[in-house]
Amino acid sequence: MPFARSAAIALAGFLLATALSTFPIQPSAAKDKMRGPETWGPMFSHQVERCWKKPVRVGSDAASMKAEFTIELTQEGKLVGQPVLSTGSSSATSDSARVYQQSALRAITDCQPYALPAEYYDQWKKFMPVFADTPLDRAGKPVGGELDTRKLSICRGC
């Protein structure tokens, strides 16, 4: 009887191993590269939006604003150095553009450390968050028929 039981256990183990080996294990790296920014981008955006105190724009501040930074993060989600304002940002010739860029910079620095998924660290260790704002008309529609881009846009070039 003990022999029959151990033979049954061995046979069950063999069948289980055979069944599992018929399903190839797919490397998730390709899938992670495609889905990574969709996962961690909104997480970063949500965390920054909680800290961002957008400046109020009035009168001649009707132009669209854009602040684009290059940032580098540690695995713990802390900034490595100061974020760098990128060339894709609005020209800081007006006071309102400078205030807009400073408020975005303050949001990035004040909200750290960021809680982002460790498995995507290679993607979010260095990236470019973009703060974009399009003015609205009195009806609440974007001026010039543009899409409403007042939400924080994340991960340019990912």
KETOR-946460 format. One line per 2 residues: number of its first residue (from 1); their letters; for each residue x, y, z of C-alpha. Coordinates in steps of 0.2 Angstrom, whole numbers, plus 5000, padded with zeros to 4 digits. Each point is the difference from the previous one (the first is absolute). Layout:
// residues N
NUM = a = X:Y:Z; ...
//
This chain:
// residues 158
1 = mp = 5000:5000:5000; 5014:5013:5004
3 = fa = 5008:4996:4983; 4983:5004:4991
5 = rs = 4998:5016:5009; 5018:5006:4997
7 = aa = 4998:4995:4982; 4984:5010:4999
9 = ia = 5008:5015:5007; 5014:4999:4988
11 = la = 4989:4998:4986; 4989:5015:5005
13 = gf = 5016:5011:5002; 5006:4994:4982
15 = ll = 4983:5004:4993; 5000:5017:5008
17 = at = 5018:5004:4994; 4995:4995:4983
19 = al = 4985:5010:4999; 5009:5016:5006
21 = st = 5014:4997:4988; 4988:5001:4985
23 = fp = 4996:5018:5004; 5015:5010:4995
25 = iq = 5005:5014:5013; 4999:5016:4990
27 = ps = 5013:5013:5005; 4991:5015:5006
29 = aa = 5013:5013:4995; 4992:5004:4984
31 = kd = 4982:5001:5007; 5007:5011:5015
33 = km = 5008:5012:4987; 4984:5003:4991
35 = rg = 4989:5001:5016; 5013:5009:5012
37 = pe = 4996:5018:4997; 4981:4996:5000
39 = tw = 5003:4993:5018; 5012:5012:5008
41 = gp = 4996:5016:4990; 4983:5002:5008
43 = mf = 5007:4996:5017; 5013:5014:4998
45 = sh = 4987:5012:4993; 4988:4997:5015
47 = qv = 5014:5003:5013; 5006:5016:4992
49 = er = 4982:5007:4997; 4997:4999:5019
51 = cw = 5015:5012:5003; 4998:5011:4985
53 = kk = 4993:5017:5004; 4996:5007:4982
55 = pv = 5002:5018:4999; 4984:5010:4995
57 = rv = 5001:5008:4983; 4991:5016:4995
59 = gs = 4999:5012:4986; 5015:5000:4989
61 = da = 5005:4982:5007; 4989:4992:4987
63 = as = 5014:4991:4991; 5003:4982:5003
65 = mk = 5013:4995:5012; 5012:4986:5000
67 = ae = 5013:4994:5013; 5010:4985:4995
69 = ft = 5014:4993:5012; 5013:4987:4999
71 = ie = 5000:4991:5017; 5010:4985:5007
73 = lt = 4994:4990:5015; 5008:4987:5012
75 = qe = 4991:4983:5002; 4993:5008:5016
77 = gk = 4991:5013:4989; 5011:5015:5006
79 = lv = 5007:5012:4988; 5018:4999:4994
81 = gq = 5005:5018:4999; 4988:5014:4995
83 = pv = 4988:4998:4985; 5006:5008:4984
85 = ls = 4988:5011:4990; 5000:4994:4982
87 = tg = 5000:5009:4984; 4983:4994:4996
89 = ss = 4993:5012:5014; 4991:5017:4996
91 = sa = 5012:5014:4999; 5002:5008:5017
93 = ts = 5000:5018:4994; 4984:5004:5009
95 = ds = 4997:5000:5019; 4986:4988:4998
97 = ar = 5010:4988:4991; 5014:5000:5013
99 = vy = 4987:4999:5014; 4992:4985:4991
101 = qq = 5017:4991:4998; 5005:5003:5018
103 = sa = 4983:4993:5006; 5003:4984:4990
105 = lr = 5018:4999:5006; 4994:5002:5018
107 = ai = 4987:4987:4998; 5013:4987:4994
109 = td = 5012:5004:5014; 4986:5001:5014
111 = cq = 4992:4984:4996; 5015:4988:5001
113 = py = 5003:4986:5004; 4989:4993:4987
115 = al = 4992:4983:5002; 5003:4991:4983
117 = pa = 5001:4982:4995; 5017:4993:5002
119 = ey = 4999:4989:4985; 4999:5015:4989
121 = yd = 5015:5009:5008; 5010:4999:4984
123 = qw = 4986:5010:4991; 4997:5013:5014
125 = kk = 5017:5003:5007; 5002:5014:4987
127 = fm = 4986:5007:4990; 4991:5017:4995
129 = pv = 4984:5005:5009; 4991:5013:4990
131 = fa = 4988:5013:5008; 4989:5008:4987
133 = dt = 4986:5012:5002; 4988:5006:4986
135 = pl = 4989:5015:5004; 4981:4998:5000
137 = dr = 4987:5013:4993; 4985:5006:5010
139 = ag = 4991:4984:4996; 5013:4989:5007
141 = kp = 5007:4994:4983; 5018:5001:4995
143 = vg = 5004:5016:4990; 5004:4997:4982
145 = ge = 4990:4983:4999; 5015:4991:5008
147 = ld = 4998:4985:5011; 5000:5003:5018
149 = tr = 5017:4996:5005; 4999:5007:5018
151 = kl = 5004:4982:5007; 5018:4996:5004
153 = si = 5007:4991:4986; 5013:4987:5004
155 = cr = 5014:4990:4992; 5006:5008:4984
157 = gc = 5011:4989:4991; 4996:4984:5010
//
